[in-house]
């Protein structure tokens, strides 16, 4: 039989680590029987070792059979599973028996196994050509390791080699001419691969006769995984047209872009005869509609939504998958395993947004994106109801200027009762945000393999997102650059109280002491008399249902804060840390401001103390107990001590592990004075002398009390 062809699906290199690390390899659809083989190699005379443990296969079963298929879904011949009619003949065996990929001549597909089919290179308007290839590309950490059609090293695909072209140069492929189509049913489908830290962009254009290139789809930046993603784009054109697929070289050589398995829905028909060279109709209107934005938080039907009359600007932004977000009535919930009652009306005629688990691409996220939102104050929260019959974790992100920050993840449980009635409510703190940010619900593509179920969203609302009314602009108040005025105690506290951040300019030089933990732990000294330590961290904590998802300073997962990680079976044990700076006798206007996060069912407490002697008693200045919600909150302390002091932060462990406590952005007002002299050492106490004095004092009090009582008899 000869040697068996091997296809590499994962490669890990140069990892020197004595810890167990997780590796994930994406197998994709496999039509024939196969084996998995792990191969390792060590450097010559190396003293290192390789180890494997806990191998598991995830969601590899075929789709489940159904008695009948609702709507326009396609029922598979042998497996009897139901798949969307939109995935028929797209070079992906969604049925598991290949029946959705048979009789596909009308779909004009091309898998590049025997050539370029009806596609051709473009000359003149681009800089270099696409190449046809099998196996891996020549540059490490970019390009596919296999084609999409066969999933093996012997299958072919088209790609651009980013090694020689310069940044910004382009390669283009051109399709045949198509007949005019205004039905809205004509779509191009394609699988693409964009792995590598130097990825540029992949664009799809519609080109009408005598018209210019009209972009109908685009993707830029790397996808990070060695996986094929699916795209589709609709076409409306009253003129004859053709497609151009364009790849742009990115900033580095690790920018190989590949495409495979292009197909069209059966509504797209090739042109016959001679294509007219003059205009045959208006210019196609394929430019996406403008993305909605909310001018103010009072804008009606904008983002805040019960979905009864529309989407309120929310839109599906899923790419590489067909498990899209859809608005539908609860009465149709049975067909996609969703809730049978909406939350707003608690009836089957009510609407909600949902995404289900049938027929999706294994590798991509299903995304529901809000309109662009106005500036948000620190106290801004979003509240929504969700129903999860899918049994998967899903997420809420803030997206701004191309950066995504996870602000919430769903719990591990899901509503799987027979009639699926369970709607769950949650409130998430968004914090201060600049205008133009968006919210995005995401469900991992790995949820869309063979599981029946749906994730549904209803009744989205926002609270406390408006900035407070301006204070009077009299002498003593801080005047913002935008004309607003605020109390001076609010300036330089890491909160955007002005709305234009002008109250947070020049603060490092103006304040006696400030710390946002972005560079280091600011010299905080961990106590040796407590049970645990505080830690500096970014992103989320180790506890999925407790602690912040982002810092307060920047509101992102890259920003830092200090936190205490809760432990089980350690109730009331503490973690203490001391601010190293000593402050002079506080005036009545001296304040310390900081931001704290106390979210989770097992939250203990946070205490702030002042200490006036080294190793002396702690004098409580602030305390907060229990769950305060999933948001950063501001605290301000006016000190009650009458001597120079230092500040001690203490976290108290709750009953179990869901009790992480965090602090961020500490600042002292300008009326606080720091001093460079250390605190005096606490006086040693002679306990035998104290005992004698205590006894004598008690005797004296008893004598005085007796005389007082005798006189008043």
Order of alpha helices (4+ residues) and beta strands (2+ residues): beta-beta-beta-beta-beta-beta-beta-beta-beta-beta-beta-beta-beta-beta-beta-beta-beta-beta-beta-beta-beta-beta-beta-beta-alpha-beta-beta-beta-beta-beta-beta-beta-beta-beta-beta-beta-beta-beta-beta-beta-alpha
